[in-house]
Amino acid sequence: MKIDIKWIVGFIGSALFGLCTWVLVSIVDLKEDINYIKGELFGIEKAIGRVYNYINGIKNNPAEWNLY
């Protein structure tokens, strides 16, 4: 039984093409997840900034405290 070089090249080419496609899809998926995490962190940062500014405003203007 003789193995033709065309079959070997075709198989290796197909395997490399499949591997490259899988890597590309994985990279795109990771970029999507990273962008989602960045958006969530930005929202948390905004909320912390608002709380900080509120506390800082009360600290600087104690006459505005609503104790009742």
PDB file of N, CA, C, O and CB in Angstrom:
ATOM      1  N   MET A   1       0.841  -1.171   0.000  1.00  0.00           N
ATOM      2  CA  MET A   1       0.000   0.000   0.000  1.00  0.00           C
ATOM      3  C   MET A   1       0.890   1.239   0.000  1.00  0.00           C
ATOM      4  O   MET A   1       1.760   1.409   0.854  1.00  0.00           O
ATOM      5  CB  MET A   1      -0.959  -0.005   1.214  1.00  0.00           C
ATOM      6  N   LYS A   2       0.644   2.081  -0.971  1.00  0.00           N
ATOM      7  CA  LYS A   2       1.445   3.287  -1.102  1.00  0.00           C
ATOM      8  C   LYS A   2       0.575   4.496  -0.759  1.00  0.00           C
ATOM      9  O   LYS A   2      -0.534   4.639  -1.273  1.00  0.00           O
ATOM     10  CB  LYS A   2       2.037   3.411  -2.538  1.00  0.00           C
ATOM     11  N   ILE A   3       1.086   5.358   0.107  1.00  0.00           N
ATOM     12  CA  ILE A   3       0.351   6.562   0.502  1.00  0.00           C
ATOM     13  C   ILE A   3       0.761   7.698  -0.424  1.00  0.00           C
ATOM     14  O   ILE A   3       1.944   7.993  -0.596  1.00  0.00           O
ATOM     15  CB  ILE A   3       0.623   6.933   2.002  1.00  0.00           C
ATOM     16  N   ASP A   4      -0.236   8.319  -1.006  1.00  0.00           N
ATOM     17  CA  ASP A   4       0.015   9.420  -1.931  1.00  0.00           C
ATOM     18  C   ASP A   4       0.271  10.702  -1.144  1.00  0.00           C
ATOM     19  O   ASP A   4      -0.402  10.971  -0.150  1.00  0.00           O
ATOM     20  CB  ASP A   4      -1.177   9.605  -2.905  1.00  0.00           C
ATOM     21  N   ILE A   5       1.237  11.483  -1.589  1.00  0.00           N
ATOM     22  CA  ILE A   5       1.602  12.724  -0.898  1.00  0.00           C
ATOM     23  C   ILE A   5       0.460  13.738  -0.939  1.00  0.00           C
ATOM     24  O   ILE A   5       0.355  14.588  -0.055  1.00  0.00           O
ATOM     25  CB  ILE A   5       2.865  13.332  -1.526  1.00  0.00           C
ATOM     26  N   LYS A   6      -0.390  13.654  -1.952  1.00  0.00           N
ATOM     27  CA  LYS A   6      -1.525  14.585  -2.043  1.00  0.00           C
ATOM     28  C   LYS A   6      -2.480  14.405  -0.866  1.00  0.00           C
ATOM     29  O   LYS A   6      -3.020  15.379  -0.342  1.00  0.00           O
ATOM     30  CB  LYS A   6      -2.282  14.382  -3.369  1.00  0.00           C
ATOM     31  N   TRP A   7      -2.684  13.158  -0.458  1.00  0.00           N
ATOM     32  CA  TRP A   7      -3.585  12.900   0.670  1.00  0.00           C
ATOM     33  C   TRP A   7      -3.002  13.446   1.978  1.00  0.00           C
ATOM     34  O   TRP A   7      -3.724  13.997   2.809  1.00  0.00           O
ATOM     35  CB  TRP A   7      -3.856  11.387   0.804  1.00  0.00           C
ATOM     36  N   ILE A   8      -1.702  13.288   2.143  1.00  0.00           N
ATOM     37  CA  ILE A   8      -1.058  13.778   3.365  1.00  0.00           C
ATOM     38  C   ILE A   8      -1.123  15.304   3.422  1.00  0.00           C
ATOM     39  O   ILE A   8      -1.463  15.880   4.456  1.00  0.00           O
ATOM     40  CB  ILE A   8       0.411  13.300   3.437  1.00  0.00           C
ATOM     41  N   VAL A   9      -0.796  15.948   2.309  1.00  0.00           N
ATOM     42  CA  VAL A   9      -0.851  17.418   2.258  1.00  0.00           C
ATOM     43  C   VAL A   9      -2.282  17.900   2.455  1.00  0.00           C
ATOM     44  O   VAL A   9      -2.507  18.887   3.155  1.00  0.00           O
ATOM     45  CB  VAL A   9      -0.292  17.944   0.913  1.00  0.00           C
ATOM     46  N   GLY A  10      -3.231  17.236   1.864  1.00  0.00           N
ATOM     47  CA  GLY A  10      -4.640  17.620   2.030  1.00  0.00           C
ATOM     48  C   GLY A  10      -5.105  17.475   3.466  1.00  0.00           C
ATOM     49  O   GLY A  10      -5.815  18.335   3.986  1.00  0.00           O
ATOM     50  N   PHE A  11      -4.702  16.382   4.107  1.00  0.00           N
ATOM     51  CA  PHE A  11      -5.098  16.172   5.505  1.00  0.00           C
ATOM     52  C   PHE A  11      -4.460  17.211   6.422  1.00  0.00           C
ATOM     53  O   PHE A  11      -5.131  17.783   7.281  1.00  0.00           O
ATOM     54  CB  PHE A  11      -4.708  14.758   5.965  1.00  0.00           C
ATOM     55  N   ILE A  12      -3.171  17.452   6.239  1.00  0.00           N
ATOM     56  CA  ILE A  12      -2.486  18.445   7.078  1.00  0.00           C
ATOM     57  C   ILE A  12      -3.062  19.840   6.836  1.00  0.00           C
ATOM     58  O   ILE A  12      -3.243  20.609   7.780  1.00  0.00           O
ATOM     59  CB  ILE A  12      -0.963  18.440   6.795  1.00  0.00           C
ATOM     60  N   GLY A  13      -3.346  20.165   5.592  1.00  0.00           N
ATOM     61  CA  GLY A  13      -3.951  21.463   5.271  1.00  0.00           C
ATOM     62  C   GLY A  13      -5.315  21.627   5.913  1.00  0.00           C
ATOM     63  O   GLY A  13      -5.628  22.688   6.455  1.00  0.00           O
ATOM     64  N   SER A  14      -6.120  20.592   5.856  1.00  0.00           N
ATOM     65  CA  SER A  14      -7.450  20.643   6.471  1.00  0.00           C
ATOM     66  C   SER A  14      -7.355  20.772   7.991  1.00  0.00           C
ATOM     67  O   SER A  14      -8.117  21.522   8.602  1.00  0.00           O
ATOM     68  CB  SER A  14      -8.254  19.390   6.100  1.00  0.00           C
ATOM     69  N   ALA A  15      -6.429  20.048   8.593  1.00  0.00           N
ATOM     70  CA  ALA A  15      -6.249  20.125  10.045  1.00  0.00           C
ATOM     71  C   ALA A  15      -5.786  21.517  10.456  1.00  0.00           C
ATOM     72  O   ALA A  15      -6.289  22.070  11.434  1.00  0.00           O
ATOM     73  CB  ALA A  15      -5.237  19.068  10.523  1.00  0.00           C
ATOM     74  N   LEU A  16      -4.843  22.086   9.731  1.00  0.00           N
ATOM     75  CA  LEU A  16      -4.365  23.439  10.044  1.00  0.00           C
ATOM     76  C   LEU A  16      -5.464  24.480   9.842  1.00  0.00           C
ATOM     77  O   LEU A  16      -5.583  25.413  10.636  1.00  0.00           O
ATOM     78  CB  LEU A  16      -3.149  23.788   9.174  1.00  0.00           C
ATOM     79  N   PHE A  17      -6.262  24.334   8.799  1.00  0.00           N
ATOM     80  CA  PHE A  17      -7.364  25.261   8.565  1.00  0.00           C
ATOM     81  C   PHE A  17      -8.384  25.185   9.700  1.00  0.00           C
ATOM     82  O   PHE A  17      -8.866  26.216  10.169  1.00  0.00           O
ATOM     83  CB  PHE A  17      -8.043  24.959   7.218  1.00  0.00           C
ATOM     84  N   GLY A  18      -8.707  23.996  10.136  1.00  0.00           N
ATOM     85  CA  GLY A  18      -9.638  23.836  11.251  1.00  0.00           C
ATOM     86  C   GLY A  18      -9.092  24.414  12.541  1.00  0.00           C
ATOM     87  O   GLY A  18      -9.821  25.060  13.294  1.00  0.00           O
ATOM     88  N   LEU A  19      -7.814  24.187  12.800  1.00  0.00           N
ATOM     89  CA  LEU A  19      -7.176  24.725  14.001  1.00  0.00           C
ATOM     90  C   LEU A  19      -7.139  26.246  13.973  1.00  0.00           C
ATOM     91  O   LEU A  19      -7.413  26.889  14.985  1.00  0.00           O
ATOM     92  CB  LEU A  19      -5.761  24.171  14.147  1.00  0.00           C
ATOM     93  N   CYS A  20      -6.804  26.826  12.832  1.00  0.00           N
ATOM     94  CA  CYS A  20      -6.784  28.291  12.706  1.00  0.00           C
ATOM     95  C   CYS A  20      -8.178  28.884  12.891  1.00  0.00           C
ATOM     96  O   CYS A  20      -8.327  29.934  13.517  1.00  0.00           O
ATOM     97  CB  CYS A  20      -6.220  28.702  11.336  1.00  0.00           C
ATOM     98  N   THR A  21      -9.183  28.227  12.359  1.00  0.00           N
ATOM     99  CA  THR A  21     -10.563  28.707  12.537  1.00  0.00           C
ATOM    100  C   THR A  21     -10.955  28.665  14.001  1.00  0.00           C
ATOM    101  O   THR A  21     -11.570  29.609  14.499  1.00  0.00           O
ATOM    102  CB  THR A  21     -11.548  27.866  11.704  1.00  0.00           C
ATOM    103  N   TRP A  22     -10.617  27.601  14.697  1.00  0.00           N
ATOM    104  CA  TRP A  22     -10.938  27.477  16.119  1.00  0.00           C
ATOM    105  C   TRP A  22     -10.239  28.565  16.934  1.00  0.00           C
ATOM    106  O   TRP A  22     -10.842  29.156  17.830  1.00  0.00           O
ATOM    107  CB  TRP A  22     -10.537  26.086  16.639  1.00  0.00           C
ATOM    108  N   VAL A  23      -8.971  28.828  16.624  1.00  0.00           N
ATOM    109  CA  VAL A  23      -8.216  29.870  17.338  1.00  0.00           C
ATOM    110  C   VAL A  23      -8.843  31.233  17.090  1.00  0.00           C
ATOM    111  O   VAL A  23      -8.988  32.021  18.025  1.00  0.00           O
ATOM    112  CB  VAL A  23      -6.729  29.876  16.898  1.00  0.00           C
ATOM    113  N   LEU A  24      -9.212  31.523  15.865  1.00  0.00           N
ATOM    114  CA  LEU A  24      -9.827  32.817  15.535  1.00  0.00           C
ATOM    115  C   LEU A  24     -11.146  33.004  16.266  1.00  0.00           C
ATOM    116  O   LEU A  24     -11.402  34.082  16.803  1.00  0.00           O
ATOM    117  CB  LEU A  24     -10.050  32.936  14.024  1.00  0.00           C
ATOM    118  N   VAL A  25     -11.977  31.990  16.299  1.00  0.00           N
ATOM    119  CA  VAL A  25     -13.256  32.070  17.011  1.00  0.00           C
ATOM    120  C   VAL A  25     -13.017  32.257  18.508  1.00  0.00           C
ATOM    121  O   VAL A  25     -13.732  33.023  19.154  1.00  0.00           O
ATOM    122  CB  VAL A  25     -14.104  30.799  16.757  1.00  0.00           C
ATOM    123  N   SER A  26     -12.039  31.579  19.058  1.00  0.00           N
ATOM    124  CA  SER A  26     -11.723  31.727  20.483  1.00  0.00           C
ATOM    125  C   SER A  26     -11.254  33.139  20.807  1.00  0.00           C
ATOM    126  O   SER A  26     -11.650  33.706  21.826  1.00  0.00           O
ATOM    127  CB  SER A  26     -10.651  30.718  20.898  1.00  0.00           C
ATOM    128  N   ILE A  27     -10.417  33.708  19.951  1.00  0.00           N
ATOM    129  CA  ILE A  27      -9.929  35.077  20.174  1.00  0.00           C
ATOM    130  C   ILE A  27     -11.078  36.073  20.121  1.00  0.00           C
ATOM    131  O   ILE A  27     -11.148  36.977  20.954  1.00  0.00           O
ATOM    132  CB  ILE A  27      -8.858  35.451  19.129  1.00  0.00           C
ATOM    133  N   VAL A  28     -11.969  35.926  19.169  1.00  0.00           N
ATOM    134  CA  VAL A  28     -13.118  36.830  19.064  1.00  0.00           C
ATOM    135  C   VAL A  28     -14.004  36.702  20.298  1.00  0.00           C
ATOM    136  O   VAL A  28     -14.507  37.704  20.805  1.00  0.00           O
ATOM    137  CB  VAL A  28     -13.933  36.533  17.784  1.00  0.00           C
ATOM    138  N   ASP A  29     -14.199  35.486  20.780  1.00  0.00           N
ATOM    139  CA  ASP A  29     -15.011  35.262  21.975  1.00  0.00           C
ATOM    140  C   ASP A  29     -14.354  35.898  23.200  1.00  0.00           C
ATOM    141  O   ASP A  29     -15.041  36.493  24.031  1.00  0.00           O
ATOM    142  CB  ASP A  29     -15.226  33.754  22.207  1.00  0.00           C
ATOM    143  N   LEU A  30     -13.040  35.777  23.318  1.00  0.00           N
ATOM    144  CA  LEU A  30     -12.328  36.400  24.436  1.00  0.00           C
ATOM    145  C   LEU A  30     -12.429  37.920  24.381  1.00  0.00           C
ATOM    146  O   LEU A  30     -12.603  38.564  25.416  1.00  0.00           O
ATOM    147  CB  LEU A  30     -10.859  35.975  24.434  1.00  0.00           C
ATOM    148  N   LYS A  31     -12.324  38.497  23.192  1.00  0.00           N
ATOM    149  CA  LYS A  31     -12.451  39.951  23.062  1.00  0.00           C
ATOM    150  C   LYS A  31     -13.849  40.403  23.477  1.00  0.00           C
ATOM    151  O   LYS A  31     -13.999  41.445  24.114  1.00  0.00           O
ATOM    152  CB  LYS A  31     -12.154  40.397  21.613  1.00  0.00           C
ATOM    153  N   GLU A  32     -14.852  39.639  23.128  1.00  0.00           N
ATOM    154  CA  GLU A  32     -16.228  39.968  23.508  1.00  0.00           C
ATOM    155  C   GLU A  32     -16.388  39.928  25.025  1.00  0.00           C
ATOM    156  O   GLU A  32     -17.008  40.817  25.609  1.00  0.00           O
ATOM    157  CB  GLU A  32     -17.223  38.996  22.842  1.00  0.00           C
ATOM    158  N   ASP A  33     -15.834  38.902  25.660  1.00  0.00           N
ATOM    159  CA  ASP A  33     -15.906  38.793  27.120  1.00  0.00           C
ATOM    160  C   ASP A  33     -15.156  39.933  27.797  1.00  0.00           C
ATOM    161  O   ASP A  33     -15.625  40.470  28.801  1.00  0.00           O
ATOM    162  CB  ASP A  33     -15.340  37.449  27.584  1.00  0.00           C
ATOM    163  N   ILE A  34     -14.001  40.308  27.263  1.00  0.00           N
ATOM    164  CA  ILE A  34     -13.214  41.397  27.837  1.00  0.00           C
ATOM    165  C   ILE A  34     -13.976  42.711  27.733  1.00  0.00           C
ATOM    166  O   ILE A  34     -13.981  43.495  28.682  1.00  0.00           O
ATOM    167  CB  ILE A  34     -11.850  41.512  27.135  1.00  0.00           C
ATOM    168  N   ASN A  35     -14.615  42.965  26.602  1.00  0.00           N
ATOM    169  CA  ASN A  35     -15.394  44.197  26.446  1.00  0.00           C
ATOM    170  C   ASN A  35     -16.576  44.229  27.407  1.00  0.00           C
ATOM    171  O   ASN A  35     -16.911  45.289  27.936  1.00  0.00           O
ATOM    172  CB  ASN A  35     -15.892  44.336  25.003  1.00  0.00           C
ATOM    173  N   TYR A  36     -17.207  43.088  27.638  1.00  0.00           N
ATOM    174  CA  TYR A  36     -18.316  43.015  28.585  1.00  0.00           C
ATOM    175  C   TYR A  36     -17.831  43.328  30.002  1.00  0.00           C
ATOM    176  O   TYR A  36     -18.476  44.076  30.736  1.00  0.00           O
ATOM    177  CB  TYR A  36     -18.976  41.621  28.538  1.00  0.00           C
ATOM    178  N   ILE A  37     -16.693  42.750  30.377  1.00  0.00           N
ATOM    179  CA  ILE A  37     -16.143  42.984  31.719  1.00  0.00           C
ATOM    180  C   ILE A  37     -15.742  44.446  31.882  1.00  0.00           C
ATOM    181  O   ILE A  37     -15.967  45.029  32.943  1.00  0.00           O
ATOM    182  CB  ILE A  37     -14.926  42.066  31.979  1.00  0.00           C
ATOM    183  N   LYS A  38     -15.154  45.045  30.856  1.00  0.00           N
ATOM    184  CA  LYS A  38     -14.781  46.461  30.920  1.00  0.00           C
ATOM    185  C   LYS A  38     -16.017  47.330  31.124  1.00  0.00           C
ATOM    186  O   LYS A  38     -15.981  48.278  31.909  1.00  0.00           O
ATOM    187  CB  LYS A  38     -14.037  46.886  29.637  1.00  0.00           C
ATOM    188  N   GLY A  39     -17.093  47.026  30.440  1.00  0.00           N
ATOM    189  CA  GLY A  39     -18.330  47.785  30.603  1.00  0.00           C
ATOM    190  C   GLY A  39     -18.885  47.673  32.010  1.00  0.00           C
ATOM    191  O   GLY A  39     -19.336  48.663  32.586  1.00  0.00           O
ATOM    192  N   GLU A  40     -18.854  46.470  32.562  1.00  0.00           N
ATOM    193  CA  GLU A  40     -19.340  46.280  33.928  1.00  0.00           C
ATOM    194  C   GLU A  40     -18.469  47.032  34.927  1.00  0.00           C
ATOM    195  O   GLU A  40     -18.991  47.657  35.849  1.00  0.00           O
ATOM    196  CB  GLU A  40     -19.377  44.790  34.280  1.00  0.00           C
ATOM    197  N   LEU A  41     -17.164  46.980  34.758  1.00  0.00           N
ATOM    198  CA  LEU A  41     -16.260  47.689  35.663  1.00  0.00           C
ATOM    199  C   LEU A  41     -16.443  49.202  35.560  1.00  0.00           C
ATOM    200  O   LEU A  41     -16.344  49.915  36.559  1.00  0.00           O
ATOM    201  CB  LEU A  41     -14.807  47.315  35.360  1.00  0.00           C
ATOM    202  N   PHE A  42     -16.708  49.683  34.355  1.00  0.00           N
ATOM    203  CA  PHE A  42     -16.949  51.115  34.183  1.00  0.00           C
ATOM    204  C   PHE A  42     -18.214  51.534  34.921  1.00  0.00           C
ATOM    205  O   PHE A  42     -18.245  52.599  35.537  1.00  0.00           O
ATOM    206  CB  PHE A  42     -17.058  51.471  32.690  1.00  0.00           C
ATOM    207  N   GLY A  43     -19.254  50.712  34.865  1.00  0.00           N
ATOM    208  CA  GLY A  43     -20.490  51.012  35.592  1.00  0.00           C
ATOM    209  C   GLY A  43     -20.272  51.023  37.096  1.00  0.00           C
ATOM    210  O   GLY A  43     -20.817  51.875  37.797  1.00  0.00           O
ATOM    211  N   ILE A  44     -19.479  50.083  37.599  1.00  0.00           N
ATOM    212  CA  ILE A  44     -19.181  50.045  39.032  1.00  0.00           C
ATOM    213  C   ILE A  44     -18.365  51.273  39.423  1.00  0.00           C
ATOM    214  O   ILE A  44     -18.591  51.860  40.482  1.00  0.00           O
ATOM    215  CB  ILE A  44     -18.418  48.747  39.403  1.00  0.00           C
ATOM    216  N   GLU A  45     -17.418  51.662  38.571  1.00  0.00           N
ATOM    217  CA  GLU A  45     -16.594  52.833  38.847  1.00  0.00           C
ATOM    218  C   GLU A  45     -17.452  54.097  38.923  1.00  0.00           C
ATOM    219  O   GLU A  45     -17.228  54.954  39.777  1.00  0.00           O
ATOM    220  CB  GLU A  45     -15.509  52.990  37.770  1.00  0.00           C
ATOM    221  N   LYS A  46     -18.429  54.208  38.032  1.00  0.00           N
ATOM    222  CA  LYS A  46     -19.333  55.358  38.067  1.00  0.00           C
ATOM    223  C   LYS A  46     -20.131  55.385  39.361  1.00  0.00           C
ATOM    224  O   LYS A  46     -20.289  56.445  39.966  1.00  0.00           O
ATOM    225  CB  LYS A  46     -20.282  55.331  36.868  1.00  0.00           C
ATOM    226  N   ALA A  47     -20.634  54.238  39.792  1.00  0.00           N
ATOM    227  CA  ALA A  47     -21.424  54.173  41.016  1.00  0.00           C
ATOM    228  C   ALA A  47     -20.572  54.542  42.230  1.00  0.00           C
ATOM    229  O   ALA A  47     -21.033  55.274  43.106  1.00  0.00           O
ATOM    230  CB  ALA A  47     -22.024  52.769  41.192  1.00  0.00           C
ATOM    231  N   ILE A  48     -19.346  54.048  42.289  1.00  0.00           N
ATOM    232  CA  ILE A  48     -18.458  54.381  43.404  1.00  0.00           C
ATOM    233  C   ILE A  48     -18.138  55.872  43.392  1.00  0.00           C
ATOM    234  O   ILE A  48     -18.078  56.501  44.448  1.00  0.00           O
ATOM    235  CB  ILE A  48     -17.156  53.549  43.333  1.00  0.00           C
ATOM    236  N   GLY A  49     -17.933  56.435  42.220  1.00  0.00           N
ATOM    237  CA  GLY A  49     -17.674  57.872  42.106  1.00  0.00           C
ATOM    238  C   GLY A  49     -18.842  58.702  42.605  1.00  0.00           C
ATOM    239  O   GLY A  49     -18.642  59.729  43.254  1.00  0.00           O
ATOM    240  N   ARG A  50     -20.047  58.273  42.312  1.00  0.00           N
ATOM    241  CA  ARG A  50     -21.228  59.008  42.781  1.00  0.00           C
ATOM    242  C   ARG A  50     -21.343  58.954  44.301  1.00  0.00           C
ATOM    243  O   ARG A  50     -21.640  59.964  44.940  1.00  0.00           O
ATOM    244  CB  ARG A  50     -22.502  58.439  42.139  1.00  0.00           C
ATOM    245  N   VAL A  51     -21.108  57.781  44.878  1.00  0.00           N
ATOM    246  CA  VAL A  51     -21.162  57.652  46.339  1.00  0.00           C
ATOM    247  C   VAL A  51     -20.074  58.501  46.979  1.00  0.00           C
ATOM    248  O   VAL A  51     -20.320  59.177  47.978  1.00  0.00           O
ATOM    249  CB  VAL A  51     -21.011  56.174  46.768  1.00  0.00           C
ATOM    250  N   TYR A  52     -18.876  58.471  46.410  1.00  0.00           N
ATOM    251  CA  TYR A  52     -17.772  59.269  46.951  1.00  0.00           C
ATOM    252  C   TYR A  52     -18.107  60.753  46.896  1.00  0.00           C
ATOM    253  O   TYR A  52     -17.892  61.473  47.871  1.00  0.00           O
ATOM    254  CB  TYR A  52     -16.470  58.990  46.176  1.00  0.00           C
ATOM    255  N   ASN A  53     -18.627  61.213  45.779  1.00  0.00           N
ATOM    256  CA  ASN A  53     -18.977  62.632  45.661  1.00  0.00           C
ATOM    257  C   ASN A  53     -20.090  63.008  46.630  1.00  0.00           C
ATOM    258  O   ASN A  53     -20.080  64.111  47.176  1.00  0.00           O
ATOM    259  CB  ASN A  53     -19.401  62.960  44.226  1.00  0.00           C
ATOM    260  N   TYR A  54     -21.039  62.124  46.853  1.00  0.00           N
ATOM    261  CA  TYR A  54     -22.121  62.397  47.803  1.00  0.00           C
ATOM    262  C   TYR A  54     -21.562  62.530  49.222  1.00  0.00           C
ATOM    263  O   TYR A  54     -21.894  63.470  49.944  1.00  0.00           O
ATOM    264  CB  TYR A  54     -23.190  61.275  47.749  1.00  0.00           C
ATOM    265  N   ILE A  55     -20.714  61.583  49.610  1.00  0.00           N
ATOM    266  CA  ILE A  55     -20.129  61.624  50.957  1.00  0.00           C
ATOM    267  C   ILE A  55     -19.218  62.835  51.101  1.00  0.00           C
ATOM    268  O   ILE A  55     -19.225  63.487  52.146  1.00  0.00           O
ATOM    269  CB  ILE A  55     -19.341  60.325  51.253  1.00  0.00           C
ATOM    270  N   ASN A  56     -18.453  63.142  50.098  1.00  0.00           N
ATOM    271  CA  ASN A  56     -17.566  64.284  50.126  1.00  0.00           C
ATOM    272  C   ASN A  56     -18.367  65.586  50.216  1.00  0.00           C
ATOM    273  O   ASN A  56     -17.954  66.519  50.904  1.00  0.00           O
ATOM    274  CB  ASN A  56     -16.668  64.288  48.888  1.00  0.00           C
ATOM    275  N   GLY A  57     -19.502  65.653  49.528  1.00  0.00           N
ATOM    276  CA  GLY A  57     -20.359  66.829  49.591  1.00  0.00           C
ATOM    277  C   GLY A  57     -20.954  67.015  50.973  1.00  0.00           C
ATOM    278  O   GLY A  57     -21.040  68.144  51.457  1.00  0.00           O
ATOM    279  N   ILE A  58     -21.366  65.941  51.615  1.00  0.00           N
ATOM    280  CA  ILE A  58     -21.920  66.032  52.971  1.00  0.00           C
ATOM    281  C   ILE A  58     -20.827  66.452  53.957  1.00  0.00           C
ATOM    282  O   ILE A  58     -21.070  67.231  54.879  1.00  0.00           O
ATOM    283  CB  ILE A  58     -22.545  64.674  53.401  1.00  0.00           C
ATOM    284  N   LYS A  59     -19.642  65.931  53.750  1.00  0.00           N
ATOM    285  CA  LYS A  59     -18.533  66.246  54.643  1.00  0.00           C
ATOM    286  C   LYS A  59     -18.180  67.737  54.565  1.00  0.00           C
ATOM    287  O   LYS A  59     -17.866  68.355  55.582  1.00  0.00           O
ATOM    288  CB  LYS A  59     -17.303  65.384  54.293  1.00  0.00           C
ATOM    289  N   ASN A  60     -18.232  68.301  53.378  1.00  0.00           N
ATOM    290  CA  ASN A  60     -17.877  69.707  53.184  1.00  0.00           C
ATOM    291  C   ASN A  60     -19.011  70.656  53.545  1.00  0.00           C
ATOM    292  O   ASN A  60     -18.750  71.818  53.857  1.00  0.00           O
ATOM    293  CB  ASN A  60     -17.465  69.939  51.754  1.00  0.00           C
ATOM    294  N   ASN A  61     -20.257  70.205  53.514  1.00  0.00           N
ATOM    295  CA  ASN A  61     -21.435  71.047  53.815  1.00  0.00           C
ATOM    296  C   ASN A  61     -22.297  70.350  54.851  1.00  0.00           C
ATOM    297  O   ASN A  61     -23.334  69.792  54.495  1.00  0.00           O
ATOM    298  CB  ASN A  61     -22.269  71.342  52.525  1.00  0.00           C
ATOM    299  N   PRO A  62     -21.910  70.360  56.120  1.00  0.00           N
ATOM    300  CA  PRO A  62     -22.695  69.628  57.132  1.00  0.00           C
ATOM    301  C   PRO A  62     -24.077  70.237  57.366  1.00  0.00           C
ATOM    302  O   PRO A  62     -24.931  69.580  57.961  1.00  0.00           O
ATOM    303  CB  PRO A  62     -21.935  69.591  58.447  1.00  0.00           C
ATOM    304  N   ALA A  63     -24.320  71.457  56.924  1.00  0.00           N
ATOM    305  CA  ALA A  63     -25.642  72.069  57.115  1.00  0.00           C
ATOM    306  C   ALA A  63     -26.688  71.389  56.248  1.00  0.00           C
ATOM    307  O   ALA A  63     -27.882  71.532  56.512  1.00  0.00           O
ATOM    308  CB  ALA A  63     -25.594  73.569  56.794  1.00  0.00           C
ATOM    309  N   GLU A  64     -26.277  70.655  55.224  1.00  0.00           N
ATOM    310  CA  GLU A  64     -27.227  70.000  54.315  1.00  0.00           C
ATOM    311  C   GLU A  64     -27.620  68.601  54.775  1.00  0.00           C
ATOM    312  O   GLU A  64     -28.359  67.917  54.067  1.00  0.00           O
ATOM    313  CB  GLU A  64     -26.637  69.921  52.925  1.00  0.00           C
ATOM    314  N   TRP A  65     -27.162  68.165  55.909  1.00  0.00           N
ATOM    315  CA  TRP A  65     -27.498  66.825  56.395  1.00  0.00           C
ATOM    316  C   TRP A  65     -28.981  66.745  56.693  1.00  0.00           C
ATOM    317  O   TRP A  65     -29.538  67.640  57.328  1.00  0.00           O
ATOM    318  CB  TRP A  65     -26.677  66.469  57.652  1.00  0.00           C
ATOM    319  N   ASN A  66     -29.603  65.714  56.255  1.00  0.00           N
ATOM    320  CA  ASN A  66     -31.002  65.449  56.574  1.00  0.00           C
ATOM    321  C   ASN A  66     -31.058  64.340  57.606  1.00  0.00           C
ATOM    322  O   ASN A  66     -31.004  63.156  57.272  1.00  0.00           O
ATOM    323  CB  ASN A  66     -31.814  65.066  55.301  1.00  0.00           C
ATOM    324  N   LEU A  67     -31.169  64.743  58.877  1.00  0.00           N
ATOM    325  CA  LEU A  67     -31.170  63.763  59.942  1.00  0.00           C
ATOM    326  C   LEU A  67     -32.568  63.291  60.293  1.00  0.00           C
ATOM    327  O   LEU A  67     -32.713  62.315  61.028  1.00  0.00           O
ATOM    328  CB  LEU A  67     -30.507  64.328  61.155  1.00  0.00           C
ATOM    329  N   TYR A  68     -33.591  63.945  59.798  1.00  0.00           N
ATOM    330  CA  TYR A  68     -34.967  63.573  60.145  1.00  0.00           C
ATOM    331  C   TYR A  68     -35.704  63.005  58.962  1.00  0.00           C
ATOM    332  O   TYR A  68     -36.874  62.640  59.079  1.00  0.00           O
ATOM    333  CB  TYR A  68     -35.722  64.768  60.686  1.00  0.00           C
TER     334      TYR A  68
END
